[in-house]
Amino acid sequence: MSRLLENVCSELQRLPGIGRRTALRLAMHMLKMDGEHVDSLAQSISSFRHDVRYCRSCNNLSDNDICPICSDERRDRSTICVVEQVQDLMSIENTGQYHGIYHVLGGVISPMQGIGPSDLKIDLLADKLLTGEVKEVIIAISTSVEGETTLFYLTNRLKAFPDVKVTTIARGIGFGDELEYVDELTITHALMNRREVR
């Protein structure tokens, strides 16, 4: 194999979810692309990595100090949805059902990986709550052990703001799931989050 091709494949394999075969397929596709398109791709990746900023208000990715969501005057500033990562924010935003603002923690508490509360943007969230404008905090983080640990820490930390309602997104059985194949923790969450249907 060409040394140049090997170098490109090695670099592509550093990306999550990209194995040797996918890296080779991508490299060969780039070889067939117009040179300008490849240069444009390389430039956009480089610009993204070096020029992207984090919103000083919510920790979302931004081109400026304030992201478009935080600068949008039509957003409901009395509700904050707390998420782990920017990808989670994008998933919720794509539903078109949420019109409040966000807060991106930047991860979850994970002692095994050396990530503690001080490594997350929890203080930034607390600063926002001090304004008295926020009425509800929706915690929308994963149901992993680390996510549950983070949820427990956040709910305890937010007790310092008794006027703020703290909720979590519903957890439980997914649409179309069969009960016999669902784990006990999921069933427990589903029972705890049950709702009246009549």
Buried (B, 14 or more C-beta within 10 A) or exposed (E): EEEEBEEBBEEBBEEEEBEEEBBBBBBEEBEEEEEEEBEEEEEEEEEEEEEEEBBEBBBBBBEEEBBEBBEEEEBEBEBBBBBBBBEBBEEBBEEEEBEBBBBBBBBBBBEEEEBEBEBBBBEBBEEBBEEEEBBBBBBBBBBEEBBBBBBEBBEEBBEEBEEBBBEBEEBBBEEEEEEEEBEEEBEEBBEEEEEEEE
